[in-house]
Amino acid sequence: MTEQLSDKSKQALINLLYQLADDDFILAFRGSEWLGLAPHIEEDVAYSSINQDTMGHAAMFYKLLEDLGEGDVDELSHARKSTLRKNAVMLELANGPGHYLKEPNYDWAFTVVRNYYYSQAKKVKIDSLKQSSYKPLADAAVKVSMELYYHLLHWTVWFKQLIQAGGEAKEKMINAIKKAEADFGDVLSLGPLAEDIVQSGFIESETVLTQAFHKRMDPVFQGLSIPYSGRFQQINGKGRYGEHTEELVQALDTINEVYKINPKAVW
């Protein structure tokens, strides 16, 4: 399959795969930091399962990169510096003040909003990727879609219930929405090779994806008592271009601590 790709198309595909893999990888890590800290035991179990699925999706995309000659899966996920990561900035932001092992004061409202918005955007992209001209990516999208269906159901329930609860819950959700939308422009971006990615038929354009996202979100907010702005920014950097926060650097140091002890170890 790889020999059918021109050099230009191959580089575009590699760039897109890094975006997909890095997005899921860092979000799954941020989710794992909630282990033992979720609002109740049932959510602890459910969220842990979602994070395992999401890390599995990242592994699928990293494997496609390995097949394209980019290197070993473990190396791609653990050994790359923050400046080489292509994930959206919103996904790398810390869950809240404190540290998992020392006075974690995490923001559940932000976690709900981030996961809900991302799951909606991921749904749009995965639906497009099912029609990808690169069959291994289209096949991977079909597999991801089956688990993503349940992820989206989960976060939809949390999102609607917390906003409709009123009081402090609603106030925290509104603040979380503002925080998420301040960096959400990255999530729907296809980065510096967007034109080549689209022309090669790997995924639809940013415009089409964004319109599909709005189409999914508009009716959700119509039933709520807060407006949907749909105006996304990138105030903390452009992750698709390698611009990230110090929070990603700190996260990668934690994720890669064991890997760095013996990169050649077989797990």
Backbone as CSV, one residue per row, in Angstrom:
resi,resn,N_x,N_y,N_z,CA_x,CA_y,CA_z,C_x,C_y,C_z
1,MET,0.828,-1.207,0.000,0.000,0.000,0.000,0.864,1.259,0.000
2,THR,1.982,1.208,0.769,2.829,2.400,0.885,3.482,2.751,-0.438
3,GLU,3.785,1.721,-1.276,4.457,2.017,-2.540,3.536,2.761,-3.513
4,GLN,2.233,2.768,-3.270,1.310,3.478,-4.140,1.226,4.966,-3.805
5,LEU,1.828,5.359,-2.711,1.787,6.751,-2.279,2.965,7.528,-2.845
6,SER,2.682,8.713,-3.343,3.775,9.596,-3.744,4.463,10.099,-2.489
7,ASP,5.644,10.639,-2.611,6.367,11.170,-1.454,5.546,12.257,-0.760
8,LYS,4.892,13.073,-1.573,4.086,14.169,-1.032,2.908,13.629,-0.237
9,SER,2.221,12.646,-0.784,1.070,12.060,-0.104,1.495,11.297,1.142
10,LYS,2.639,10.625,1.065,3.122,9.873,2.214,3.417,10.790,3.392
11,GLN,4.058,11.917,3.121,4.363,12.867,4.181,3.076,13.460,4.770
12,ALA,2.097,13.697,3.918,0.809,14.214,4.396,0.126,13.186,5.298
13,LEU,0.165,11.921,4.885,-0.441,10.848,5.668,0.255,10.702,7.016
14,ILE,1.562,10.751,7.011,2.337,10.634,8.253,1.975,11.763,9.211
15,ASN,1.854,12.968,8.679,1.509,14.121,9.514,0.134,13.936,10.149
16,LEU,-0.828,13.469,9.363,-2.182,13.245,9.869,-2.188,12.152,10.944
17,LEU,-1.449,11.087,10.709,-1.406,9.987,11.673,-0.798,10.425,13.002
18,TYR,0.214,11.282,12.943,0.794,11.807,14.182,-0.252,12.629,14.950
19,GLN,-1.043,13.399,14.236,-2.097,14.170,14.890,-3.072,13.244,15.616
20,LEU,-3.540,12.229,14.910,-4.522,11.303,15.466,-3.950,10.535,16.659
21,ALA,-2.738,10.045,16.510,-2.106,9.260,17.565,-1.796,10.111,18.789
22,ASP,-1.192,11.267,18.561,-0.790,12.120,19.681,-1.993,12.668,20.442
23,ASP,-3.073,12.971,19.732,-4.306,13.429,20.401,-4.784,12.392,21.405
24,ASP,-4.944,11.158,20.947,-5.471,10.112,21.819,-4.481,9.760,22.931
25,PHE,-3.213,9.773,22.615,-2.185,9.412,23.593,-2.196,10.349,24.794
26,ILE,-2.176,11.645,24.539,-2.083,12.587,25.661,-3.406,12.689,26.417
27,LEU,-4.533,12.576,25.713,-5.820,12.637,26.413,-6.008,11.411,27.305
28,ALA,-5.573,10.254,26.818,-5.676,9.042,27.631,-4.834,9.180,28.895
29,PHE,-3.667,9.808,28.774,-2.842,10.021,29.967,-3.530,10.959,30.953
30,ARG,-4.056,12.065,30.459,-4.752,12.998,31.362,-5.929,12.293,32.040
31,GLY,-6.584,11.422,31.314,-7.677,10.678,31.912,-7.190,9.715,32.984
32,SER,-6.029,9.107,32.752,-5.498,8.139,33.717,-5.175,8.798,35.048
33,GLU,-4.935,10.112,35.029,-4.627,10.820,36.271,-5.841,10.921,37.199
34,TRP,-7.008,10.574,36.697,-8.212,10.601,37.524,-8.430,9.275,38.253
35,LEU,-7.576,8.286,38.003,-7.760,6.981,38.630,-7.778,7.115,40.153
36,GLY,-8.866,6.709,40.756,-9.020,6.811,42.198,-9.536,8.154,42.669
37,LEU,-9.717,9.091,41.732,-10.133,10.447,42.087,-11.469,10.841,41.462
38,ALA,-12.035,9.973,40.638,-13.299,10.282,39.970,-14.408,10.471,41.012
39,PRO,-15.527,11.118,40.630,-16.595,11.446,41.586,-17.158,10.254,42.361
40,HIS,-17.174,9.071,41.743,-17.656,7.886,42.459,-17.034,6.635,41.844
41,ILE,-17.144,5.518,42.525,-16.431,4.305,42.136,-16.850,3.797,40.759
42,GLU,-18.149,3.912,40.435,-18.608,3.453,39.121,-17.962,4.267,38.009
43,GLU,-17.828,5.587,38.244,-17.180,6.436,37.244,-15.691,6.128,37.148
44,ASP,-15.086,5.785,38.255,-13.674,5.416,38.255,-13.440,4.238,37.308
45,VAL,-14.323,3.249,37.386,-14.195,2.067,36.535,-14.499,2.412,35.078
46,ALA,-15.589,3.151,34.857,-15.992,3.492,33.486,-14.947,4.358,32.791
47,TYR,-14.458,5.368,33.505,-13.480,6.286,32.907,-12.167,5.568,32.629
48,SER,-11.772,4.666,33.508,-10.546,3.892,33.282,-10.672,3.062,32.009
49,SER,-11.855,2.497,31.778,-12.087,1.707,30.576,-11.997,2.581,29.324
50,ILE,-12.572,3.773,29.399,-12.517,4.700,28.271,-11.071,5.072,27.963
51,ASN,-10.285,5.315,29.006,-8.884,5.673,28.792,-8.095,4.535,28.169
52,GLN,-8.398,3.313,28.567,-7.736,2.155,27.961,-8.078,2.072,26.474
53,ASP,-9.350,2.285,26.153,-9.766,2.288,24.744,-9.014,3.363,23.965
54,THR,-8.970,4.556,24.539,-8.360,5.696,23.854,-6.874,5.470,23.625
55,MET,-6.182,4.898,24.620,-4.770,4.578,24.432,-4.612,3.491,23.376
56,GLY,-5.571,2.592,23.317,-5.550,1.576,22.268,-5.699,2.180,20.885
57,HIS,-6.521,3.216,20.778,-6.670,3.910,19.493,-5.349,4.569,19.098
58,ALA,-4.703,5.183,20.073,-3.397,5.807,19.804,-2.415,4.753,19.300
59,ALA,-2.423,3.590,19.930,-1.511,2.512,19.532,-1.764,2.077,18.090
60,MET,-3.030,2.048,17.684,-3.376,1.694,16.302,-2.755,2.679,15.312
61,PHE,-2.883,3.969,15.632,-2.358,4.988,14.731,-0.824,4.990,14.727
62,TYR,-0.217,4.764,15.886,1.246,4.662,15.937,1.725,3.448,15.143
63,LYS,0.943,2.359,15.184,1.312,1.161,14.405,1.283,1.445,12.914
64,LEU,0.322,2.236,12.467,0.285,2.622,11.055,1.509,3.437,10.697
65,LEU,1.956,4.275,11.623,3.183,5.048,11.404,4.403,4.128,11.341
66,GLU,4.422,3.136,12.209,5.515,2.152,12.174,5.542,1.450,10.823
67,ASP,4.370,1.087,10.326,4.273,0.407,9.027,4.763,1.295,7.886
68,LEU,4.718,2.600,8.095,5.181,3.551,7.074,6.661,3.886,7.235
69,GLY,7.314,3.202,8.180,8.756,3.382,8.342,9.178,4.473,9.296
70,GLU,8.251,4.932,10.161,8.560,6.034,11.071,9.298,5.597,12.329
71,GLY,9.355,4.284,12.585,10.044,3.797,13.769,9.164,2.884,14.597
72,ASP,9.716,2.420,15.706,9.017,1.512,16.602,7.869,2.216,17.322
73,VAL,6.777,1.497,17.564,5.596,2.068,18.215,5.937,2.690,19.565
74,ASP,6.669,1.966,20.399,7.033,2.490,21.720,7.887,3.738,21.609
75,GLU,8.789,3.721,20.661,9.659,4.877,20.446,8.846,6.091,19.996
76,LEU,7.917,5.872,19.109,7.089,6.967,18.602,6.224,7.575,19.696
77,SER,5.726,6.740,20.583,4.838,7.230,21.626,5.585,7.818,22.812
78,HIS,6.781,7.311,23.096,7.481,7.720,24.312,8.747,8.562,24.099
79,ALA,9.427,8.398,22.993,10.760,9.009,22.859,10.764,10.381,22.176
80,ARG,9.640,10.769,21.606,9.617,12.045,20.881,9.454,13.228,21.841
81,LYS,10.176,14.311,21.558,10.116,15.511,22.390,8.789,16.246,22.189
82,SER,8.487,17.140,23.092,7.224,17.874,23.023,7.114,18.689,21.741
83,THR,8.220,19.214,21.249,8.190,20.043,20.036,7.875,19.234,18.785
84,LEU,7.970,17.909,18.889,7.660,17.041,17.749,6.238,16.498,17.817
85,ARG,5.548,16.776,18.904,4.185,16.276,19.070,3.209,17.103,18.240
86,LYS,2.172,16.442,17.741,1.183,17.093,16.884,-0.194,17.194,17.540
87,ASN,-0.283,16.865,18.835,-1.593,16.885,19.489,-2.130,18.294,19.670
88,ALA,-3.436,18.407,19.740,-4.086,19.687,20.018,-3.756,20.116,21.439
89,VAL,-3.526,21.401,21.633,-3.107,21.926,22.925,-4.152,21.684,24.008
90,MET,-5.435,21.791,23.671,-6.476,21.606,24.680,-6.354,20.261,25.385
91,LEU,-5.866,19.268,24.674,-5.817,17.918,25.211,-4.667,17.707,26.181
92,GLU,-3.677,18.578,26.130,-2.515,18.422,27.009,-2.646,19.187,28.313
93,LEU,-3.590,20.104,28.401,-3.722,20.937,29.588,-3.984,20.083,30.831
94,ALA,-3.395,20.485,31.947,-3.539,19.744,33.197,-5.001,19.692,33.630
95,ASN,-5.348,18.662,34.365,-6.717,18.501,34.855,-7.109,19.569,35.866
96,GLY,-6.113,20.209,36.438,-6.354,21.241,37.443,-5.128,21.410,38.308
97,PRO,-5.213,22.209,39.348,-4.070,22.452,40.224,-3.652,21.189,40.978
98,GLY,-2.412,21.189,41.435,-1.922,20.085,42.224,-1.327,18.981,41.371
99,HIS,-0.964,17.895,42.018,-0.335,16.748,41.364,-1.072,15.496,41.790
100,TYR,-1.076,14.493,40.924,-1.806,13.255,41.229,-1.422,12.686,42.593
101,LEU,-0.143,12.770,42.943,0.330,12.189,44.192,0.379,13.183,45.347
102,LYS,0.067,14.445,45.038,0.158,15.463,46.093,-0.899,16.532,45.891
103,GLU,-1.910,16.521,46.729,-2.974,17.514,46.744,-3.579,17.792,45.359
104,PRO,-4.082,16.747,44.692,-4.756,16.982,43.405,-6.074,17.720,43.613
105,ASN,-6.202,18.842,42.981,-7.438,19.627,43.065,-7.987,19.775,41.654
106,TYR,-8.330,18.632,41.077,-8.699,18.597,39.669,-10.119,19.117,39.425
107,ASP,-10.345,19.537,38.181,-11.609,20.146,37.781,-12.423,19.141,36.966
108,TRP,-13.411,18.523,37.594,-14.211,17.520,36.900,-15.036,18.142,35.776
109,ALA,-15.489,19.365,35.959,-16.267,20.036,34.914,-15.436,20.187,33.646
110,PHE,-14.181,20.598,33.783,-13.313,20.744,32.613,-13.061,19.394,31.959
111,THR,-12.888,18.369,32.775,-12.672,17.026,32.236,-13.876,16.568,31.423
112,VAL,-15.071,16.817,31.939,-16.292,16.442,31.218,-16.406,17.207,29.904
113,VAL,-16.213,18.518,29.958,-16.329,19.341,28.757,-15.266,18.957,27.730
114,ARG,-14.029,18.804,28.187,-12.953,18.449,27.256,-13.248,17.122,26.561
115,ASN,-13.647,16.127,27.335,-13.919,14.825,26.738,-15.152,14.840,25.847
116,TYR,-16.163,15.605,26.235,-17.372,15.679,25.411,-17.082,16.366,24.075
117,TYR,-16.437,17.524,24.138,-16.105,18.246,22.907,-15.191,17.397,22.020
118,TYR,-14.198,16.796,22.634,-13.259,16.000,21.846,-13.938,14.781,21.232
119,SER,-14.799,14.124,21.993,-15.495,12.949,21.463,-16.387,13.315,20.285
120,GLN,-17.028,14.484,20.362,-17.842,14.952,19.237,-16.971,15.213,18.006
121,ALA,-15.833,15.855,18.221,-14.923,16.144,17.105,-14.307,14.860,16.551
122,LYS,-13.971,13.958,17.442,-13.386,12.683,17.012,-14.395,11.885,16.201
123,LYS,-15.658,11.933,16.598,-16.714,11.263,15.854,-16.777,11.778,14.419
124,VAL,-16.718,13.094,14.270,-16.749,13.713,12.944,-15.552,13.254,12.106
125,LYS,-14.372,13.252,12.714,-13.170,12.875,11.976,-13.152,11.378,11.648
126,ILE,-13.563,10.564,12.596,-13.571,9.120,12.357,-14.564,8.757,11.250
127,ASP,-15.716,9.408,11.242,-16.693,9.164,10.169,-16.090,9.499,8.800
128,SER,-15.323,10.584,8.747,-14.657,10.967,7.503,-13.554,9.977,7.144
129,LEU,-12.808,9.530,8.156,-11.696,8.609,7.922,-12.158,7.238,7.444
130,LYS,-13.390,6.879,7.712,-13.918,5.599,7.219,-13.901,5.553,5.692
131,GLN,-13.912,6.745,5.081,-13.901,6.841,3.614,-12.511,7.204,3.101
132,SER,-11.512,7.093,3.945,-10.147,7.485,3.577,-9.636,6.691,2.381
133,SER,-8.838,7.353,1.560,-8.238,6.688,0.399,-7.153,5.702,0.816
134,TYR,-6.676,5.832,2.059,-5.659,4.901,2.572,-6.380,3.821,3.368
135,LYS,-6.506,2.632,2.793,-7.355,1.594,3.369,-6.978,1.204,4.805
136,PRO,-5.699,1.073,5.131,-5.372,0.735,6.531,-5.918,1.763,7.523
137,LEU,-5.949,3.029,7.130,-6.500,4.065,8.007,-8.017,3.960,8.064
138,ALA,-8.644,3.685,6.931,-10.102,3.509,6.903,-10.513,2.317,7.767
139,ASP,-9.751,1.236,7.707,-10.050,0.048,8.511,-9.895,0.348,10.005
140,ALA,-8.855,1.106,10.349,-8.637,1.477,11.753,-9.788,2.346,12.254
141,ALA,-10.279,3.234,11.395,-11.381,4.126,11.775,-12.644,3.333,12.106
142,VAL,-12.887,2.279,11.365,-14.058,1.434,11.633,-13.951,0.813,13.026
143,LYS,-12.772,0.346,13.389,-12.556,-0.261,14.706,-12.725,0.774,15.815
144,VAL,-12.148,1.952,15.614,-12.242,3.015,16.613,-13.699,3.424,16.815
145,SER,-14.439,3.487,15.732,-15.828,3.947,15.764,-16.692,3.124,16.704
146,MET,-16.447,1.837,16.780,-17.274,0.959,17.612,-17.148,1.313,19.087
147,GLU,-15.953,1.647,19.542,-15.746,2.021,20.944,-16.111,3.480,21.193
148,LEU,-15.853,4.320,20.205,-16.147,5.737,20.339,-17.639,5.981,20.567
149,TYR,-18.486,5.144,19.997,-19.936,5.266,20.175,-20.295,5.302,21.661
150,TYR,-19.679,4.424,22.440,-19.979,4.344,23.875,-19.310,5.482,24.646
151,HIS,-18.145,5.909,24.207,-17.488,7.045,24.851,-18.375,8.286,24.749
152,LEU,-18.905,8.501,23.569,-19.731,9.686,23.344,-21.015,9.632,24.163
153,LEU,-21.613,8.466,24.270,-22.805,8.316,25.113,-22.483,8.682,26.565
154,HIS,-21.365,8.209,27.027,-20.946,8.450,28.408,-20.791,9.938,28.695
155,TRP,-20.047,10.628,27.852,-19.771,12.043,28.105,-20.987,12.924,27.825
156,THR,-21.874,12.478,26.958,-23.109,13.230,26.709,-23.966,13.278,27.969
157,VAL,-24.071,12.163,28.663,-24.852,12.113,29.901,-24.265,13.064,30.941
158,TRP,-22.956,12.995,31.140,-22.312,13.882,32.114,-22.493,15.346,31.735
159,PHE,-22.275,15.657,30.469,-22.333,17.037,29.991,-23.716,17.637,30.242
160,LYS,-24.746,16.941,29.828,-26.106,17.465,29.962,-26.541,17.531,31.427
161,GLN,-26.230,16.520,32.195,-26.678,16.492,33.587,-26.039,17.599,34.413
162,LEU,-24.755,17.846,34.210,-24.084,18.877,35.008,-24.558,20.283,34.642
163,ILE,-24.800,20.543,33.367,-25.300,21.865,32.965,-26.733,22.070,33.464
164,GLN,-27.542,21.045,33.351,-28.935,21.162,33.756,-29.118,21.142,35.274
165,ALA,-28.059,20.794,35.998,-28.149,20.743,37.455,-28.295,22.128,38.063
166,GLY,-27.794,23.155,37.363,-27.874,24.516,37.883,-26.861,24.765,38.984
167,GLY,-26.931,25.948,39.588,-26.071,26.279,40.717,-24.596,26.226,40.393
168,GLU,-23.814,25.738,41.338,-22.359,25.680,41.196,-21.935,24.792,40.033
169,ALA,-22.662,23.681,39.827,-22.322,22.765,38.744,-22.414,23.470,37.390
170,LYS,-23.505,24.183,37.179,-23.682,24.897,35.919,-22.626,25.982,35.747
171,GLU,-22.324,26.701,36.817,-21.316,27.767,36.754,-19.949,27.194,36.373
172,LYS,-19.595,26.057,36.976,-18.312,25.435,36.662,-18.280,24.926,35.218
173,MET,-19.404,24.432,34.743,-19.472,23.947,33.363,-19.320,25.090,32.371
174,ILE,-19.936,26.215,32.636,-19.808,27.373,31.751,-18.356,27.835,31.694
175,ASN,-17.698,27.873,32.832,-16.279,28.264,32.869,-15.414,27.248,32.126
176,ALA,-15.768,25.969,32.268,-15.018,24.914,31.585,-15.195,24.998,30.072
177,ILE,-16.399,25.336,29.632,-16.661,25.494,28.194,-15.813,26.625,27.625
178,LYS,-15.747,27.737,28.348,-14.928,28.866,27.903,-13.460,28.465,27.806
179,LYS,-12.984,27.715,28.786,-11.589,27.272,28.790,-11.317,26.320,27.631
180,ALA,-12.217,25.393,27.403,-12.035,24.423,26.321,-12.069,25.093,24.957
181,GLU,-13.022,25.997,24.765,-13.159,26.649,23.462,-12.002,27.594,23.169
182,ALA,-11.306,28.044,24.222,-10.161,28.940,24.027,-9.013,28.253,23.290
183,ASP,-8.984,26.920,23.315,-7.931,26.185,22.609,-8.484,25.115,21.677
184,PHE,-9.782,25.136,21.440,-10.392,24.057,20.671,-10.097,24.152,19.173
185,GLY,-9.683,25.325,18.687,-9.396,25.471,17.268,-8.370,24.473,16.777
186,ASP,-7.480,24.071,17.670,-6.454,23.079,17.368,-7.044,21.714,17.026
187,VAL,-8.110,21.341,17.699,-8.656,19.990,17.558,-9.137,19.735,16.128
188,LEU,-9.725,20.728,15.514,-10.265,20.578,14.161,-9.280,21.020,13.072
189,SER,-8.085,21.395,13.489,-7.051,21.791,12.532,-6.364,20.552,11.958
190,LEU,-5.957,20.631,10.692,-5.192,19.563,10.062,-3.735,19.948,9.882
191,GLY,-3.349,21.100,10.442,-1.947,21.476,10.477,-1.382,22.005,9.179
192,PRO,-0.041,22.073,9.099,0.634,22.717,7.969,0.480,21.998,6.630
193,LEU,0.167,20.702,6.667,0.009,19.944,5.418,-1.460,19.665,5.115
194,ALA,-2.335,20.522,5.617,-3.776,20.317,5.468,-4.187,20.136,4.003
195,GLU,-3.673,20.981,3.155,-4.058,20.923,1.735,-3.677,19.585,1.114
196,ASP,-2.455,19.126,1.384,-1.996,17.847,0.835,-2.781,16.682,1.431
197,ILE,-3.108,16.776,2.714,-3.881,15.720,3.379,-5.242,15.557,2.711
198,VAL,-5.884,16.678,2.435,-7.219,16.655,1.837,-7.152,16.240,0.369
199,GLN,-6.199,16.788,-0.364,-6.076,16.456,-1.786,-5.772,14.979,-2.015
200,SER,-5.100,14.375,-1.052,-4.768,12.949,-1.164,-5.951,12.059,-0.784
201,GLY,-7.016,12.678,-0.296,-8.222,11.927,0.025,-8.175,11.180,1.341
202,PHE,-7.282,11.594,2.239,-7.165,10.898,3.523,-8.287,11.268,4.489
203,ILE,-8.759,12.514,4.420,-9.824,13.004,5.283,-10.416,14.250,4.628
204,GLU,-11.607,14.627,5.018,-12.226,15.833,4.461,-11.561,17.095,5.018
205,SER,-11.879,18.222,4.421,-11.233,19.484,4.780,-11.623,19.972,6.166
206,GLU,-10.820,20.884,6.696,-11.124,21.501,7.991,-12.497,22.162,7.971
207,THR,-12.823,22.798,6.865,-14.114,23.469,6.742,-15.265,22.479,6.854
208,VAL,-15.160,21.374,6.147,-16.209,20.346,6.170,-16.312,19.733,7.558
209,LEU,-15.172,19.444,8.171,-15.162,18.848,9.512,-15.766,19.795,10.537
210,THR,-15.411,21.075,10.434,-15.922,22.072,11.374,-17.428,22.239,11.220
211,GLN,-17.904,22.281,9.988,-19.339,22.402,9.748,-20.083,21.194,10.309
212,ALA,-19.509,20.018,10.149,-20.131,18.804,10.682,-20.152,18.832,12.206
213,PHE,-19.100,19.378,12.796,-19.035,19.490,14.252,-20.134,20.431,14.754
214,HIS,-20.249,21.598,14.133,-21.292,22.549,14.525,-22.687,21.931,14.377
215,LYS,-22.857,21.149,13.337,-24.161,20.521,13.096,-24.514,19.555,14.217
216,ARG,-23.509,18.935,14.804,-23.751,18.028,15.920,-23.979,18.792,17.221
217,MET,-23.297,19.925,17.383,-23.348,20.652,18.646,-24.551,21.588,18.769
218,ASP,-24.971,22.167,17.679,-26.080,23.134,17.710,-27.325,22.596,18.413
219,PRO,-27.822,21.425,18.027,-29.036,20.929,18.687,-28.834,20.598,20.163
220,VAL,-27.621,20.267,20.550,-27.338,19.967,21.956,-27.559,21.211,22.807
221,PHE,-27.021,22.331,22.343,-27.126,23.570,23.101,-28.514,24.203,23.014
222,GLN,-29.257,23.874,21.974,-30.607,24.421,21.857,-31.492,23.953,23.013
223,GLY,-31.180,22.761,23.540,-31.971,22.242,24.639,-31.449,22.648,26.007
224,LEU,-30.391,23.464,26.018,-29.802,23.919,27.277,-30.040,25.414,27.455
225,SER,-29.749,25.888,28.637,-30.012,27.306,28.925,-28.783,28.179,28.748
226,ILE,-27.814,27.704,27.969,-26.624,28.519,27.670,-26.408,28.523,26.164
227,PRO,-25.861,29.588,25.610,-25.661,29.666,24.165,-24.418,28.902,23.714
228,TYR,-24.432,28.438,22.499,-23.272,27.777,21.887,-22.587,28.804,20.996
229,SER,-21.350,29.168,21.336,-20.668,30.217,20.583,-20.119,29.688,19.265
230,GLY,-19.500,28.513,19.298,-18.917,27.969,18.076,-17.717,28.759,17.597
231,ARG,-17.201,29.649,18.449,-16.030,30.459,18.077,-14.817,29.927,18.837
232,PHE,-13.967,29.192,18.137,-12.850,28.528,18.769,-11.537,29.285,18.544
233,GLN,-10.658,29.208,19.528,-9.383,29.914,19.466,-8.233,28.938,19.683
234,GLN,-7.022,29.479,19.674,-5.812,28.704,19.948,-4.873,29.593,20.767
235,ILE,-5.299,29.944,21.960,-4.563,30.962,22.715,-3.263,30.445,23.331
236,ASN,-3.145,29.143,23.527,-1.946,28.595,24.176,-0.966,27.956,23.200
237,GLY,-1.200,28.155,21.909,-0.281,27.595,20.918,-0.993,26.791,19.859
238,LYS,-0.248,26.421,18.830,-0.775,25.618,17.730,-0.082,24.264,17.760
239,GLY,-0.750,23.312,18.390,-0.143,22.007,18.585,0.213,21.285,17.310
240,ARG,-0.571,21.469,16.269,-0.279,20.799,15.000,1.037,21.293,14.401
241,TYR,1.486,22.453,14.860,2.734,23.048,14.381,3.860,22.880,15.401
242,GLY,3.631,22.090,16.433,4.658,21.845,17.432,4.737,22.872,18.533
243,GLU,3.730,23.760,18.619,3.700,24.769,19.680,2.884,24.229,20.857
244,HIS,3.552,24.037,21.990,2.880,23.433,23.131,3.170,24.179,24.423
245,THR,2.467,23.777,25.464,2.638,24.390,26.774,3.640,23.592,27.605
246,GLU,4.075,24.189,28.690,4.961,23.499,29.620,4.249,22.309,30.255
247,GLU,2.925,22.356,30.255,2.150,21.258,30.826,2.342,19.964,30.037
248,LEU,2.571,20.074,28.731,2.859,18.874,27.938,4.231,18.327,28.299
249,VAL,5.205,19.207,28.461,6.563,18.781,28.836,6.518,17.999,30.145
250,GLN,5.800,18.532,31.122,5.693,17.871,32.425,4.966,16.536,32.314
251,ALA,3.927,16.502,31.474,3.178,15.254,31.294,4.061,14.180,30.661
252,LEU,4.817,14.546,29.650,5.683,13.581,28.973,6.782,13.070,29.900
253,ASP,7.296,13.923,30.764,8.305,13.491,31.742,7.736,12.390,32.637
254,THR,6.478,12.548,33.018,5.827,11.545,33.869,5.539,10.267,33.096
255,ILE,4.968,10.408,31.918,4.611,9.249,31.093,5.842,8.410,30.761
256,ASN,6.946,9.076,30.450,8.119,8.400,29.910,9.141,7.999,30.968
257,GLU,8.833,8.231,32.228,9.810,7.976,33.295,10.295,6.526,33.294
258,VAL,9.383,5.577,33.225,9.762,4.165,33.236,10.415,3.777,31.915
259,TYR,9.872,4.271,30.815,10.419,3.937,29.494,11.889,4.342,29.401
260,LYS,12.233,5.501,29.937,13.601,6.012,29.843,14.598,5.162,30.634
261,ILE,14.118,4.434,31.638,15.011,3.583,32.431,15.634,2.494,31.544
262,ASN,14.801,1.935,30.659,15.296,0.894,29.743,14.433,0.884,28.495
263,PRO,14.760,1.735,27.506,13.945,1.837,26.290,13.847,0.524,25.511
264,LYS,14.798,-0.397,25.726,14.812,-1.646,24.958,14.031,-2.759,25.650
265,ALA,13.492,-2.473,26.827,12.760,-3.502,27.551,11.514,-3.950,26.778
266,VAL,11.195,-5.210,26.895,10.000,-5.771,26.234,8.918,-5.934,27.283
267,TRP,7.739,-5.317,27.028,6.664,-5.328,28.026,5.614,-6.361,27.643
